[in-house]
Amino acid sequence: MAVPSDARIADAIDRLLDGRADGTTICPSEAARALRPDGDWRALMDDVRRVAADEAAAGRLEVRQGGERVDPAGARGPIRLARP
């Protein structure tokens, strides 16, 4: 199964965040599951995290751990995605 484009991944993240109340976060796995609801969504996790890091570098997204903004390059373990 082909990997979705970066634009499609970013769109999935945006759609999920648009559906949430201001200030709330999503898990990257939610985007992966939205892109592959009946497939191997886990295989998309590295791509979703990479796109999230790119979006954070562009100022369009925040990557958080424990409620605090973190540098995605150094983030290990579970992260959450939010609007800046």
Number of C-alpha atoms within 10 A of each C-alpha: 7 5 12 15 11 15 10 13 23 19 13 20 27 17 13 15 20 11 9 12 8 10 9 12 19 17 17 22 19 17 25 25 17 15 19 17 11 8 11 13 16 13 13 21 17 12 18 23 23 16 19 25 20 16 16 20 14 10 11 15 20 22 28 19 16 9 10 10 15 16 13 19 10 7 12 8 6 11 21 21 23 22 17 11
